[in-house]
Amino acid sequence: MKPNRIMCMIPAGIAAGIFMFSSCHSGYSLASVEGNRIEVTAALDANPDSTAIAILTPYQKTVDSIMSPVIGQSARFMDRFRPESELSNLVADILRCSASAYIGRIADVGVTNMGGLRTALPEGDITYGNIYEITPFENTLCIVTMNGSLLRELFENIAAVHGEGLSGACLEISGDGKLLDATVAGKEIEDSKEYKVATLDYLAEGNDHMTAFAKVGDADKLLPEKATVRQLFLNYVSSSFFS
């Protein structure tokens, strides 16, 4: 019997999988797996689907009306890169300062990851769309209480990947990803002291190599409602612009 062929096509350079199943009385069994890359480029716009365009146009107009208003200004272009960058440190600053609304003071440290920032902040006008493009995920603020020993371990995690977005702390990292020194507010870390770290809920679970966070119990993780990183970023930009 000729095998059934199921093709899954995934755009944007992600491998497309072709799964072949052999049919028999007992059901299907995997016969082979093949894959290739499909480049999504402007060349695909040469023959647009008029039916699809007709369906999407009304929605596109609505989205554009929401995303295009200017909410702020940036004095310069800000990108994200390791070991640190203006954009990643800005977002870490926003997280750290936003914690004050929930714990009564600015957090000791702010931490974000480069992977959560998907593009750069342009120079000049900042729109809603710019902020959505930078922070497209539904990550929320999480305020973690951890002792100095675990905080140093967190900084070792950050050093191992050669840096992340950071606020309130200064790290010295070797070329091979070792933590040489770390200070918080210009002071040496005290092992038994409790520190407040403002970060993303995703990172607070120990993801993206920040395993020190996973050693903190849920009771020491505060998750404020309706405090997405995107909304905090929007609040910061718009309050600075309209104040």
C-alpha positions in Angstrom: 0.0 0.0 0.0 1.3 3.4 -0.9 2.2 5.4 2.3 0.2 8.5 3.2 2.2 11.7 3.2 1.5 14.6 5.5 3.4 17.8 4.9 3.8 20.5 7.6 5.1 23.8 6.3 6.5 26.3 8.8 7.5 29.7 7.5 10.2 32.2 8.5 13.1 29.9 8.0 11.9 27.2 10.4 12.4 23.7 9.1 9.4 22.2 7.4 8.7 18.6 8.3 7.5 15.8 6.0 6.2 12.8 7.8 5.5 9.5 6.1 3.3 7.0 7.7 2.8 3.4 6.5 -0.8 2.2 6.6 -1.5 -1.2 8.1 -4.2 -3.0 9.9 -2.8 -2.0 13.3 -2.7 1.7 12.5 0.1 4.1 11.4 3.8 3.8 12.1 6.4 6.4 11.3 8.4 5.4 8.2 10.7 8.4 7.8 11.2 12.1 8.5 12.5 14.6 6.0 13.0 18.3 6.3 14.0 21.4 4.5 14.0 25.2 5.0 11.6 27.6 3.3 12.9 31.1 3.1 10.2 33.7 3.6 11.3 36.8 1.6 9.8 39.7 -0.3 9.9 37.4 -3.4 6.7 35.8 -2.1 4.9 39.2 -2.5 5.3 39.0 -6.3 2.0 37.2 -6.6 -0.2 38.2 -3.7 -3.4 36.4 -3.0 -6.2 38.9 -3.7 -8.7 36.9 -1.7 -6.5 36.9 1.4 -5.8 40.6 1.0 -9.5 41.4 0.9 -10.1 39.5 4.1 -7.1 41.0 6.0 -7.4 44.6 4.8 -10.1 45.7 7.3 -8.2 44.1 10.2 -5.0 45.7 9.0 -6.6 49.1 9.1 -7.8 48.5 12.7 -4.4 47.3 13.8 -2.6 50.2 12.2 -4.9 52.7 13.9 -4.0 51.1 17.3 -0.3 50.7 16.7 0.6 53.9 14.9 0.0 56.6 17.6 3.2 58.2 18.9 3.6 57.8 22.6 7.1 59.0 23.1 10.5 60.1 21.7 13.9 58.4 21.8 17.0 60.6 21.6 18.9 57.8 20.0 18.7 54.3 18.5 18.9 51.5 21.1 19.7 47.9 20.3 20.1 44.8 22.5 23.4 42.8 22.7 25.7 41.2 25.1 27.4 41.7 27.5 25.1 44.7 28.0 23.2 47.3 26.0 21.2 50.5 26.5 17.9 48.8 25.6 18.3 45.7 27.8 19.5 47.8 30.7 16.6 50.2 30.2 14.0 47.4 30.4 15.8 46.1 33.5 15.6 49.6 35.0 11.9 49.7 34.2 11.3 46.4 35.9 13.3 47.4 39.0 11.6 50.8 39.3 8.1 49.3 38.7 8.5 47.1 41.7 8.1 50.1 44.0 4.3 50.1 43.3 4.1 46.6 44.9 6.7 46.4 47.6 7.0 50.1 48.6 10.5 50.6 47.2 12.6 50.1 44.1 13.9 46.6 43.9 17.6 46.0 44.6 18.2 44.5 41.2 16.4 44.3 37.8 17.1 41.4 35.4 15.8 40.8 31.9 17.0 38.5 29.1 18.2 39.5 25.7 16.0 36.8 24.1 12.9 38.6 25.4 13.7 41.7 23.5 13.0 41.0 19.9 14.1 44.2 18.1 15.7 47.6 18.6 14.2 50.9 19.8 14.3 53.4 17.0 15.6 57.0 17.2 12.8 59.6 17.1 9.1 58.8 17.4 8.1 55.8 19.5 4.7 54.2 18.7 2.6 51.5 20.4 3.8 49.2 17.6 7.4 49.7 18.4 6.9 48.6 22.0 4.8 45.6 20.9 7.6 44.6 18.5 10.3 44.9 21.2 8.2 42.9 23.8 5.8 40.7 21.9 5.5 38.1 24.7 3.0 38.1 27.6 5.8 38.0 30.2 4.8 39.7 33.5 6.8 41.3 36.3 7.9 39.0 39.1 9.6 40.2 42.3 11.8 37.5 43.8 13.2 37.6 47.3 16.5 35.8 47.5 19.5 35.7 49.8 22.9 37.0 48.7 24.3 33.5 48.2 21.6 32.7 45.6 21.9 36.2 44.1 25.6 35.6 43.5 24.7 32.3 41.9 22.2 34.1 39.6 25.0 36.5 38.6 27.1 33.4 37.8 24.3 32.2 35.6 24.3 35.6 33.8 28.1 35.6 33.5 28.0 32.1 31.9 26.0 33.5 28.9 28.2 36.6 28.8 25.6 39.0 30.1 21.9 39.9 30.2 19.9 43.1 30.9 20.8 44.3 34.4 19.9 47.2 36.7 21.2 48.0 40.2 24.2 45.7 40.0 27.6 45.7 38.4 29.3 42.4 37.2 32.8 41.8 36.1 32.9 38.8 33.7 35.9 37.0 32.3 36.3 36.2 28.6 35.3 32.6 29.3 32.1 33.5 31.1 33.3 33.4 34.8 32.0 35.8 37.4 35.0 37.7 38.7 33.2 40.2 40.9 29.7 41.5 41.6 28.3 44.4 43.5 24.8 45.7 44.3 24.4 49.4 44.7 28.2 49.6 44.7 28.5 47.3 47.7 29.7 43.7 48.1 27.0 41.1 48.2 26.2 39.8 51.7 25.4 36.0 51.7 22.7 36.2 54.4 21.1 39.4 53.3 17.7 39.4 51.5 17.6 41.1 48.1 14.6 42.0 46.0 15.1 41.1 42.3 12.6 42.4 39.7 12.5 40.1 36.7 10.1 38.3 34.3 7.9 35.4 35.4 9.5 33.3 32.7 13.0 33.8 34.1 11.7 33.5 37.7 10.9 29.9 36.9 14.6 29.2 36.2 14.3 29.4 32.4 16.9 30.7 29.9 19.8 29.4 32.0 18.9 31.4 35.1 18.7 28.3 37.3 19.3 30.1 40.6 15.7 31.5 40.4 14.4 27.9 40.4 15.8 27.4 43.9 13.6 30.1 45.3 10.2 28.9 46.6 6.9 30.2 45.3 6.2 32.0 48.6 9.2 34.3 47.8 7.9 35.2 44.3 5.4 38.0 44.0 3.4 38.2 40.7 1.4 41.4 40.5 -1.7 41.3 38.4 -1.8 43.1 35.0 1.9 44.0 35.1 3.1 42.7 31.8 6.6 43.9 30.8 5.0 45.4 27.7 2.5 47.5 29.7 5.2 48.6 32.1 7.3 49.7 29.1 4.4 51.5 27.6 3.7 53.3 30.9 7.3 54.4 31.2 7.5 55.8 27.7 4.1 57.5 27.7 4.5 59.0 31.2 7.9 60.5 30.2 6.4 61.9 27.0 3.2 63.4 28.3 4.4 64.5 31.8 
